[in-house]
Amino acid sequence: MGENLYELIYRSLYEQIADGSLQPGLVLLEGAIAEAFQVSRAPVKTALGMLFRDGLVSRFEGRGYVIPGSVEPVRMNLRQAGLRLPGESELELPPRLGWERIYTDAEREIGAAVAFGRFRILEARMATHYNVGRTIIRDVLGRMHERRLIDREDRAHWAAGPLSAALLHDYYAIRRILEPAALLLAAPRLDADEVRRMRDHVAAAEAGLPDVAPDVLLALDQDLHVHCVQRHGNARLAEMIQASQIVLLANYTFLRYLGVPEAVPELAEHRVIFELLLQGNADAAAAALRAHLDRSLDRALSRLKVLSVIPMPDMPPYLAETQP
């Protein structure tokens, strides 16, 4: 499985900060980086959060990040500052107006909304919101439909939600069966250095709580449940697991609207699984993953109850609340 956009941007920036290509004091803003890489802000936000977690950047005036090591901030065009963009053959960046540019943003917005009810998706407004054509919007919605994030109300309308306790039970029951079995298949294919890196990222996040962005915690979820579990090489199994992992967005929603707590038990559970994989004990790692999913369901149900009693936040203009 290839890297996600946020990983590719993270790796590129990490290397250029570490080798001194990008100078100390350089201010890094989401919008400027997104424009340089020709992507949406969502993967940039996650990549910057990961760089902050790793100590490569510091927060800057509450609206961005800065490369530490200089007293005075340096505000300049990133390309003029020396930012190198990897070639498309290496980065596999999407076309400037391709559906990939907006998919992550749209998936997270819609995935967050479903915890608050059922919404009709208005294609024309969505196209205006993202400043793209209707064809691109239909591509995005078609891929969301493949992942079972949205459904059709009729031939003309897409809709999403609601996320219910019953759905959480169903998805976690599927995950509890499939993911541990997939991890057993994936274990021989995992690179120890990569697993060690994932474990260290989890430990860094634990040390940084609660000052850890929800996007970073979502990325850590994906490290285990996507990049480890889905390394098994079975395309059909991957499709089934991917469809059930929509609940990863639910966890992101809880953290986004309820805030990141002082303690996130999921992190310690992830770290144990990575440690067992590094010890070569795949059976124990699979058992720990199964126990982690059981506990995660209990936490998700509790968080869903809390969301049900808070006021509905502002939704994107292309989502219209409707009846289930």
N, C-alpha and C positions, 0 to 999 in steps of 0.2 A: 504494500500500500504506500503510495507516495505521500510526501509531506503536505500538510495543509498550508494555506497562504500565510497564516500567522507564523508558522514555523520557518517558512522560507524567508520572510521579512526579518524575523528574529535572528536567524543564522547570518544573514547578510550584514545586518547592523552590528551584531555581536563581533563578527570578524573584523569589521572596519573600525570599530571602537578599540578593540583589543590590539590591533596592529598599528594604531596611531593615525590611520588615514583620516579619521574624523577627530578634530582637535578638541582638547579640553575646553569647557566653557560653551561649546556649541549647543544652542537651544534646539530641542527636538519637539515639534508640535505634530499632533495627529494629522491635521489637515495637510500640512506641507509634505509629510511622508507619504500620505495616501495619494496626493497628486503626483509625487515623484514616481511611485511604483504603479500608478494607475490602477488603484484598487479602492474599495470602500474603506471607511474608517474602522470598521469592526476588527478586521485582522490586525491592523496597525495598533489599535488600542491593546489587544491581547499581547502582541509582540513587545510593546513598550512596558507593559506590566511584567512580563517575563524578564526583561532586561533590568528593571528596577529590583525585582526579586533576586537577581544574580549580582546586584551591586554595580552594574555597568553604567547606570544612570541614576540621577537624583531627581526628586520632584522640584519643579520650578514654578514659583508664584501661583500654585494651585491650578495651572492651566496647561501644563506640559512637563517636560523633563529636560535635564541638562546633563551633559557629560562632565563629571566632576574633575577637579584639578586646576581650575582657574578661578580667580576671585571675580573677574568681570564676565558676565554672560556675553556670548557671541551670537548675534542675530544676523544671519545671512542666508541667502539662497542655498539650499542643501547641495545642489549640483556644483555651485561655485565653491562650496566648502569642501568639495572632494568626494561627495557621495557617489559611489559606483553602483550602477544597476547591473545585476547579473544578466547574462545573455538569456534569451527566451528558451534556448535549448536546455539550460541548466535550471532555470527557475520555473519554467512552464507557466509564465504569467498569462492570464487570459487576455483576449482581445479587449481593446479599450471599451467597447460597448457590449461585450459579451455578458451572458446571464451570470457568469461566475463573479462579476464585479459586485453584484448586489445581493447574491444569494445568502451570504452569511448574515448580513444585516437583516434581510427580510425574514429569514428563518428564526432569528432570535426575537424579532419583534412579534411575529405571529406566535411563536412558541411561548413567549411571555404572556401574551394576551389570553390564551386559552384557559389559564388558571382562573380567569375572572368571568368566564362565560362563553357563549357562542357568538361568533362574528362572521358576517358576510364580507368577502373580500371584493372591493370595488376596483376592477382592473384599470379603468381610466385614471382614477385618483392615484393608484399605485404607480402608474407610469409617470404621472406628473411629479409625484413625491420623489421618485428616483431619477427623474429627468432622462428617461429612456423610452423606447418605443413599446407599443403593446405586444409586439412579437417577443421581445425579451421578457416581458412580464409573464406571458403565457409559458415560455420556457421555464422560468423560475417556478411558477405554480405547478407545472407538469411534474417537475422533479420533486416538489414537496408532496404531491399526490402519490408519487412512487414510494416515498418514505412514510406514507400514511399520516403525515402531519395535517393534511387538509383533505376535504372530501367535496363532492359535488352535491349541491342542493337540487339542481336540475341541470339541463344541458347548458344553461347560460351563466350559472353562478357557482363560484367556489365558496366554501365556508370552512371554518375551523372551530374546534372546541365542542363542548366544554371538556376540560380535564376533570374527571371525577375520581372519587375514591375507588370505584369499581374498576375504572380503566387502569389506575395505578396498580391495583392487585393483579390485573390480567398481564400487564406489561412485565411486572417484576416476576411473576410466575414463569413467563417465557424466558426471561433473562436468567433466572435461577437454574433452569434446565440447560440452556444453551451456552452461556458464557463460561462456566467452569469446564465444560467439555471442550470448548474451543481453546481455552487456555492450555489444556493438556496437549492439544495438537500443536499449539503455537510455541510452546516452551522450547523445543529443540531448535526453533528458527530464530529465537531472540538473541540479539547481540548483548553480551554482558555489559559492555561499556555503555550502551544505550539504556539498559535497565538501571545501571548504577546512576546514570545522569537523571533518570526519572525519579529514582529514590531520593537523590540529593535535592531535587527541586521540591519534592514534597516536604522534606525536612526544613528547607529554607522557608517555605510557606508557613509551616507550623511555628517557626521561630518569629515570623513576622506578623502573626495574628494580633489584633483584627485588621491591621492595615494591609490587607490583601484584597485586590480588586476581584469582584465576581468573575470577570473574564479570565483571570489567572486560575481561579479554582475550576472553572469549566475546562480550561486547557489541561489541568492536572487530571480531571476526570477522563478526558479523552486520551491522555497518556496511557492509563490503565485499560480502560474499557474499549478503546479503539485501536491504539497503536500496539498494545500487547495482545489483547484478546483476539483481535482480528488479523493476526499475523499467521493464521493457520493454513492459508492457501486454498481454501474451499469456497468458491465463489457463491454457491447456493446458500451455504451456511452463513456467509457474510451478509447476504441480502436479508435473511431472516433476523439475524442479530441486529442489523442496522435499523430495521423497522421497529424493533422493540426499544431501541435506545433513544427514542424521542424523549423519554423521561429525563434524560440528561439535561435537556432544556428546562424541564420543570424545576430541577434543582437550581439551575442558574436563575430562574425567575424568583424563587424563594429568597435567594441571597441578594438579588437585585432590589427587591421591594421591602424585605424585612431587615436587610443589613447583614454584614458578615459578623458572626458572634465571636466572643473571646475564644471559644473552643469549637473546633470543627472535627468531630470524631472520625469522619471519613478519612482524614489525612493520615492518622495513625494506622488505620486499617489498610490503606494503600501501601504505606511504608512496610508493614509486615508482609504483605503479598510480594513486594519487590525483593525484600530480604530473602524470603523462601525461594524465589526464583533464582537469586544469585547463589544460594546454597545448593542449587540443583534439585530441590525437592518440589517437583511440579505437582505431585499429588497433594501435598500439604498446602501449596499455593492455591490450588483449585478449591480445596475445602475452605480456606480462608476467604476466598472470593465469594463462595456461596454464603458464608456467614455474613460477610460484608453486605451482600445484596439483601439479606433478611433484615439487617439493621437499617439499611438505607430505606427500605419500604416503610418501616415504622416511623422513621424521621420524616419521610415525604408526606405521609398521611397526617402527621402532626402539623407540619408546615402548611399543608393545604387547608386545614381547619382555620389556621390563623389568617391566611389570605382571604378566606370566605367572609371575614367580619371587618376587614379594613376597606376604606373607600376605594372605588376603582380608580386607578391612576389614569392620566391622559393617555389615550391610545393614538396610534398613527392615524392620519386622516383617511386612510384607505380602508379602515376597519369599521364596520357598522354593526353595532350590537343587535342581535336578533334572538329569537326564542329557540331553545334546544329542540 
